[in-house]
Amino acid sequence: MSERFDVAIVGSGFAGSLLARVLAVLGREVVLLERGAHPRFAIGESSTPLANLSLERLAARYDLPDCYRLATHGRWLEHFPELRCGLKRGFTFYRHHPGQRPDDATLAAERLLVAASPNAAVADTHWLRADVDHHFVRRAVAAGVDYRDHVELSTAEFDGDGARLRGHREGAALELHADFVIDATGPGGFLANQLAIPSVLDRVRTQSAILFGHFANVRQMREMAPGMREGPYPDDWSAMHHLIDEGWMYSLRFDHGVTSAGFALTPRGLGSLGAIADGDPQRMWSALLDRYPTIAAAFREARPLMPLVFRDRIQHRLASAAGERWALLPHAYAFVDPLFSTGIAWSLRAVERLASCFEPCGGARALPSAADLARYEALLAAEADQIDAMVAGAYEAMAHFDLFAAHALIYFATVSFAEVRQRMQPDDSWAWRGFLGVGDPVTASLPARARTRLLRITRGRRLAGSARERGEFVDWIRRSIEPRNIGGFGDPAHGNLYPVDPDVLVDS
């Protein structure tokens, strides 16, 4: 006879584990199934203010004090020093050119810093996922979740009464029944295969591959260019982005001296590596560093802490995110690219939404309604499109820093406005409001419209249009974001170095 549960969650990353725990707090019988075991390596490490707001709301709504304490760097270090993390004061961008080591003047012209916090105590964090995911699994178990690792699921049979899941655990047959199943895995996840959910990858405009690893002894950019103008925070304590001809490189510095770094490569950038692209990741990494002297100098003494990993075409997108008796969390449904660090915040927003669907109504412990699931799916679809438009436009502009810096301001104006509004007007409906400007009459269409304009400027033109066309695009961005621009973005006086300015926020 199979065991019976209210909810089965497949995948025990931070989102699946946190949702399992919330459902247990709500009185549901939950089983959390994991193919591997913790602690385990994972990427997707950079948090944002909107992610922190979701953590704080979950903490307040379901009495999860650790979520509140993990929502800022200062509280994290005070309460959970054993969980490794990194200080993230904002977003840093540089433009690099092949074979050139930029001087201070060049960096001043092709450098963008956007602060996300006024100080380190309330700053965002980089999550060392091996530690953070394991923490949330342990807290789920403490809340009563039945956690089982080393599980290989083989089938899921759905009927009007739920789903029968079969598989093996450490050689022994496993069979259980769940009234509802949530897929918290990743691309090509369990339910995508079992339900034969079609891929709609052809609607995703972003195309990139990724080459990544963890390193010790990575030097700071301040050492590479000591004459740089001081910004609103130390450049390296951020989500650092190095824009290159082949795509871009991220560098996330953890407090204990480890740096997570990787190259996101366009098809053209990958093709430029020629035969190396078919070889081992280390040769690809070395070839890219050889092209950019400043990045190479930063990594000259770096020591890899794991074998480098290469993944081609990291995007995925499914045709559906929910149905009768099942739902997918965002990473199982769609993924675009790590640019702009949307992953953690989007996943936590989805946790909030699904959790609210299981809250008792009038004393009854109902399952998510068809209307709830349709609403959930529609929001995820619109948000996946929005992230794709924002990132695809950024890739289109990436080779030309003035265009890229202007386009990026759509993201920063949108999320900073959303953050301040949620802090000043807290209520229970924020989780169901659109992510990254979806549903906002001012910003909803901006990423797609900006990408269309960029395509007209950049496609087929080596110099990315005339100075007039580029200036018109920058001016258009400033005008378009103005109703939501509470951070002074686009003001030439800032020189692309944007602090968190309380006076500007109050005036706005």
LINKAWO-V435010 format. One record per residue. N is the residue number from 1. SS is DSSP state (h for helix, s for strand, l for the rest). OMEGA is omega in whole degrees, 0 to 359 (999 if undefined). Layout:
# LINKAWO-V435010
n=N ss=SS omega=OMEGA
n=N ss=SS omega=OMEGA
This chain:
# LINKAWO-V435010
n=1 ss=l omega=181
n=2 ss=l omega=175
n=3 ss=s omega=183
n=4 ss=s omega=179
n=5 ss=s omega=173
n=6 ss=s omega=184
n=7 ss=s omega=169
n=8 ss=s omega=177
n=9 ss=s omega=182
n=10 ss=s omega=182
n=11 ss=l omega=186
n=12 ss=l omega=166
n=13 ss=l omega=185
n=14 ss=h omega=184
n=15 ss=h omega=179
n=16 ss=h omega=181
n=17 ss=h omega=180
n=18 ss=h omega=178
n=19 ss=h omega=178
n=20 ss=h omega=181
n=21 ss=h omega=179
n=22 ss=h omega=180
n=23 ss=h omega=175
n=24 ss=h omega=177
n=25 ss=h omega=179
n=26 ss=l omega=175
n=27 ss=l omega=180
n=28 ss=l omega=173
n=29 ss=l omega=188
n=30 ss=s omega=170
n=31 ss=s omega=181
n=32 ss=s omega=188
n=33 ss=s omega=184
n=34 ss=l omega=180
n=35 ss=l omega=181
n=36 ss=l omega=179
n=37 ss=l omega=178
n=38 ss=l omega=357
n=39 ss=l omega=181
n=40 ss=l omega=182
n=41 ss=l omega=172
n=42 ss=l omega=171
n=43 ss=l omega=189
n=44 ss=l omega=196
n=45 ss=l omega=190
n=46 ss=s omega=179
n=47 ss=l omega=182
n=48 ss=l omega=178
n=49 ss=h omega=180
n=50 ss=h omega=174
n=51 ss=h omega=180
n=52 ss=h omega=177
n=53 ss=h omega=177
n=54 ss=h omega=177
n=55 ss=h omega=181
n=56 ss=h omega=178
n=57 ss=h omega=177
n=58 ss=h omega=179
n=59 ss=h omega=183
n=60 ss=h omega=187
n=61 ss=h omega=187
n=62 ss=h omega=177
n=63 ss=l omega=180
n=64 ss=l omega=188
n=65 ss=h omega=180
n=66 ss=h omega=178
n=67 ss=h omega=177
n=68 ss=h omega=184
n=69 ss=h omega=179
n=70 ss=l omega=186
n=71 ss=l omega=174
n=72 ss=l omega=182
n=73 ss=h omega=182
n=74 ss=h omega=180
n=75 ss=h omega=178
n=76 ss=h omega=183
n=77 ss=h omega=181
n=78 ss=h omega=189
n=79 ss=h omega=184
n=80 ss=l omega=182
n=81 ss=l omega=181
n=82 ss=l omega=177
n=83 ss=l omega=186
n=84 ss=l omega=182
n=85 ss=s omega=176
n=86 ss=s omega=178
n=87 ss=s omega=178
n=88 ss=s omega=181
n=89 ss=l omega=182
n=90 ss=s omega=181
n=91 ss=s omega=180
n=92 ss=s omega=179
n=93 ss=s omega=171
n=94 ss=s omega=171
n=95 ss=s omega=178
n=96 ss=l omega=179
n=97 ss=l omega=185
n=98 ss=l omega=174
n=99 ss=l omega=183
n=100 ss=l omega=172
n=101 ss=l omega=189
n=102 ss=l omega=174
n=103 ss=l omega=184
n=104 ss=h omega=181
n=105 ss=h omega=179
n=106 ss=h omega=179
n=107 ss=h omega=179
n=108 ss=h omega=182
n=109 ss=h omega=185
n=110 ss=l omega=181
n=111 ss=s omega=180
n=112 ss=s omega=175
n=113 ss=s omega=177
n=114 ss=s omega=181
n=115 ss=s omega=176
n=116 ss=l omega=181
n=117 ss=l omega=180
n=118 ss=l omega=180
n=119 ss=l omega=184
n=120 ss=l omega=185
n=121 ss=l omega=182
n=122 ss=l omega=185
n=123 ss=l omega=173
n=124 ss=s omega=182
n=125 ss=s omega=161
n=126 ss=s omega=181
n=127 ss=s omega=167
n=128 ss=l omega=194
n=129 ss=h omega=178
n=130 ss=h omega=180
n=131 ss=h omega=187
n=132 ss=h omega=179
n=133 ss=h omega=180
n=134 ss=h omega=177
n=135 ss=h omega=183
n=136 ss=h omega=175
n=137 ss=h omega=180
n=138 ss=h omega=179
n=139 ss=h omega=176
n=140 ss=h omega=179
n=141 ss=h omega=179
n=142 ss=h omega=179
n=143 ss=l omega=177
n=144 ss=l omega=178
n=145 ss=l omega=175
n=146 ss=s omega=183
n=147 ss=s omega=180
n=148 ss=s omega=178
n=149 ss=l omega=183
n=150 ss=l omega=180
n=151 ss=s omega=173
n=152 ss=s omega=178
n=153 ss=s omega=181
n=154 ss=s omega=182
n=155 ss=s omega=172
n=156 ss=s omega=180
n=157 ss=s omega=183
n=158 ss=s omega=169
n=159 ss=s omega=183
n=160 ss=l omega=183
n=161 ss=l omega=181
n=162 ss=s omega=184
n=163 ss=s omega=173
n=164 ss=s omega=182
n=165 ss=s omega=179
n=166 ss=s omega=178
n=167 ss=s omega=180
n=168 ss=s omega=172
n=169 ss=s omega=180
n=170 ss=l omega=175
n=171 ss=l omega=181
n=172 ss=s omega=179
n=173 ss=s omega=180
n=174 ss=s omega=175
n=175 ss=s omega=178
n=176 ss=s omega=179
n=177 ss=s omega=178
n=178 ss=s omega=176
n=179 ss=s omega=182
n=180 ss=s omega=181
n=181 ss=s omega=177
n=182 ss=s omega=178
n=183 ss=s omega=179
n=184 ss=l omega=179
n=185 ss=l omega=182
n=186 ss=l omega=182
n=187 ss=l omega=181
n=188 ss=l omega=186
n=189 ss=l omega=189
n=190 ss=h omega=184
n=191 ss=h omega=177
n=192 ss=h omega=179
n=193 ss=h omega=184
n=194 ss=h omega=181
n=195 ss=l omega=181
n=196 ss=l omega=179
n=197 ss=l omega=184
n=198 ss=l omega=172
n=199 ss=s omega=173
n=200 ss=l omega=181
n=201 ss=h omega=182
n=202 ss=h omega=179
n=203 ss=h omega=179
n=204 ss=l omega=184
n=205 ss=l omega=180
n=206 ss=l omega=175
n=207 ss=l omega=179
n=208 ss=l omega=171
n=209 ss=s omega=181
n=210 ss=s omega=178
n=211 ss=s omega=191
n=212 ss=s omega=175
n=213 ss=s omega=173
n=214 ss=s omega=187
n=215 ss=s omega=168
n=216 ss=s omega=173
n=217 ss=l omega=173
n=218 ss=l omega=182
n=219 ss=l omega=182
n=220 ss=l omega=179
n=221 ss=h omega=178
n=222 ss=h omega=175
n=223 ss=h omega=181
n=224 ss=h omega=182
n=225 ss=l omega=186
n=226 ss=l omega=181
n=227 ss=l omega=180
n=228 ss=l omega=174
n=229 ss=l omega=180
n=230 ss=l omega=180
n=231 ss=l omega=182
n=232 ss=l omega=176
n=233 ss=l omega=175
n=234 ss=l omega=190
n=235 ss=l omega=188
n=236 ss=l omega=181
n=237 ss=l omega=188
n=238 ss=l omega=162
n=239 ss=s omega=187
n=240 ss=s omega=181
n=241 ss=s omega=174
n=242 ss=s omega=181
n=243 ss=s omega=183
n=244 ss=s omega=181
n=245 ss=l omega=184
n=246 ss=l omega=182
n=247 ss=s omega=178
n=248 ss=s omega=178
n=249 ss=s omega=173
n=250 ss=s omega=177
n=251 ss=s omega=183
n=252 ss=s omega=187
n=253 ss=s omega=176
n=254 ss=l omega=185
n=255 ss=l omega=184
n=256 ss=l omega=172
n=257 ss=l omega=178
n=258 ss=s omega=177
n=259 ss=s omega=171
n=260 ss=s omega=184
n=261 ss=s omega=179
n=262 ss=s omega=175
n=263 ss=s omega=168
n=264 ss=s omega=191
n=265 ss=s omega=174
n=266 ss=l omega=175
n=267 ss=h omega=178
n=268 ss=h omega=179
n=269 ss=h omega=177
n=270 ss=h omega=179
n=271 ss=h omega=181
n=272 ss=l omega=177
n=273 ss=l omega=176
n=274 ss=h omega=184
n=275 ss=h omega=180
n=276 ss=h omega=182
n=277 ss=h omega=178
n=278 ss=h omega=182
n=279 ss=l omega=184
n=280 ss=l omega=183
n=281 ss=h omega=181
n=282 ss=h omega=178
n=283 ss=h omega=178
n=284 ss=h omega=180
n=285 ss=h omega=182
n=286 ss=h omega=180
n=287 ss=h omega=179
n=288 ss=h omega=178
n=289 ss=h omega=181
n=290 ss=h omega=182
n=291 ss=h omega=188
n=292 ss=l omega=188
n=293 ss=h omega=182
n=294 ss=h omega=177
n=295 ss=h omega=179
n=296 ss=h omega=180
n=297 ss=h omega=179
n=298 ss=h omega=183
n=299 ss=l omega=185
n=300 ss=l omega=181
n=301 ss=l omega=183
n=302 ss=l omega=180
n=303 ss=s omega=179
n=304 ss=s omega=180
n=305 ss=l omega=180
n=306 ss=l omega=174
n=307 ss=l omega=178
n=308 ss=l omega=184
n=309 ss=s omega=175
n=310 ss=s omega=176
n=311 ss=s omega=181
n=312 ss=l omega=179
n=313 ss=l omega=185
n=314 ss=l omega=182
n=315 ss=l omega=168
n=316 ss=s omega=182
n=317 ss=s omega=179
n=318 ss=s omega=183
n=319 ss=l omega=183
n=320 ss=l omega=180
n=321 ss=l omega=182
n=322 ss=s omega=177
n=323 ss=s omega=182
n=324 ss=l omega=177
n=325 ss=l omega=179
n=326 ss=s omega=176
n=327 ss=s omega=176
n=328 ss=s omega=167
n=329 ss=l omega=191
n=330 ss=h omega=186
n=331 ss=h omega=173
n=332 ss=h omega=183
n=333 ss=h omega=186
n=334 ss=s omega=171
n=335 ss=s omega=182
n=336 ss=l omega=190
n=337 ss=l omega=179
n=338 ss=l omega=181
n=339 ss=l omega=181
n=340 ss=l omega=169
n=341 ss=l omega=182
n=342 ss=l omega=193
n=343 ss=h omega=184
n=344 ss=h omega=182
n=345 ss=h omega=181
n=346 ss=h omega=179
n=347 ss=h omega=180
n=348 ss=h omega=175
n=349 ss=h omega=179
n=350 ss=h omega=175
n=351 ss=h omega=177
n=352 ss=h omega=184
n=353 ss=h omega=182
n=354 ss=h omega=178
n=355 ss=h omega=181
n=356 ss=h omega=179
n=357 ss=h omega=180
n=358 ss=l omega=181
n=359 ss=l omega=181
n=360 ss=l omega=178
n=361 ss=s omega=182
n=362 ss=l omega=179
n=363 ss=l omega=182
n=364 ss=s omega=178
n=365 ss=l omega=184
n=366 ss=l omega=171
n=367 ss=l omega=175
n=368 ss=l omega=181
n=369 ss=l omega=176
n=370 ss=h omega=179
n=371 ss=h omega=177
n=372 ss=h omega=183
n=373 ss=h omega=177
n=374 ss=h omega=177
n=375 ss=h omega=178
n=376 ss=h omega=182
n=377 ss=h omega=181
n=378 ss=h omega=178
n=379 ss=h omega=179
n=380 ss=h omega=180
n=381 ss=h omega=180
n=382 ss=h omega=181
n=383 ss=h omega=176
n=384 ss=h omega=176
n=385 ss=h omega=183
n=386 ss=h omega=178
n=387 ss=h omega=180
n=388 ss=h omega=180
n=389 ss=h omega=180
n=390 ss=h omega=183
n=391 ss=h omega=180
n=392 ss=h omega=176
n=393 ss=h omega=179
n=394 ss=h omega=177
n=395 ss=h omega=180
n=396 ss=h omega=183
n=397 ss=h omega=196
n=398 ss=l omega=183
n=399 ss=l omega=187
n=400 ss=l omega=195
n=401 ss=h omega=180
n=402 ss=h omega=178
n=403 ss=h omega=181
n=404 ss=h omega=182
n=405 ss=h omega=178
n=406 ss=h omega=181
n=407 ss=h omega=181
n=408 ss=h omega=182
n=409 ss=h omega=173
n=410 ss=h omega=179
n=411 ss=h omega=187
n=412 ss=h omega=176
n=413 ss=h omega=182
n=414 ss=h omega=186
n=415 ss=h omega=179
n=416 ss=h omega=176
n=417 ss=h omega=179
n=418 ss=h omega=180
n=419 ss=h omega=184
n=420 ss=h omega=180
n=421 ss=h omega=180
n=422 ss=h omega=179
n=423 ss=h omega=183
n=424 ss=h omega=182
n=425 ss=l omega=183
n=426 ss=l omega=171
n=427 ss=l omega=187
n=428 ss=l omega=185
n=429 ss=l omega=187
n=430 ss=h omega=182
n=431 ss=h omega=184
n=432 ss=h omega=174
n=433 ss=l omega=189
n=434 ss=l omega=178
n=435 ss=h omega=176
n=436 ss=h omega=173
n=437 ss=h omega=178
n=438 ss=l omega=181
n=439 ss=l omega=177
n=440 ss=l omega=184
n=441 ss=l omega=180
n=442 ss=l omega=190
n=443 ss=l omega=187
n=444 ss=l omega=185
n=445 ss=l omega=188
n=446 ss=h omega=181
n=447 ss=h omega=181
n=448 ss=h omega=180
n=449 ss=h omega=178
n=450 ss=h omega=180
n=451 ss=h omega=178
n=452 ss=h omega=178
n=453 ss=h omega=180
n=454 ss=h omega=178
n=455 ss=h omega=179
n=456 ss=h omega=183
n=457 ss=h omega=193
n=458 ss=h omega=188
n=459 ss=l omega=176
n=460 ss=l omega=182
n=461 ss=l omega=183
n=462 ss=l omega=185
n=463 ss=l omega=176
n=464 ss=l omega=175
n=465 ss=l omega=180
n=466 ss=l omega=176
n=467 ss=h omega=180
n=468 ss=h omega=181
n=469 ss=h omega=181
n=470 ss=h omega=176
n=471 ss=h omega=178
n=472 ss=h omega=178
n=473 ss=h omega=179
n=474 ss=h omega=179
n=475 ss=h omega=180
n=476 ss=h omega=177
n=477 ss=h omega=181
n=478 ss=h omega=180
n=479 ss=h omega=186
n=480 ss=h omega=182
n=481 ss=h omega=188
n=482 ss=h omega=180
n=483 ss=h omega=180
n=484 ss=h omega=187
n=485 ss=l omega=180
n=486 ss=l omega=183
n=487 ss=l omega=182
n=488 ss=l omega=183
n=489 ss=l omega=180
n=490 ss=l omega=178
n=491 ss=l omega=182
n=492 ss=h omega=181
n=493 ss=h omega=181
n=494 ss=h omega=182
n=495 ss=l omega=180
n=496 ss=l omega=175
n=497 ss=s omega=190
n=498 ss=s omega=175
n=499 ss=l omega=166
n=500 ss=l omega=186
n=501 ss=l omega=182
n=502 ss=h omega=180
n=503 ss=h omega=178
n=504 ss=h omega=180
n=505 ss=h omega=181
n=506 ss=h omega=179
n=507 ss=h omega=181
n=508 ss=l omega=999
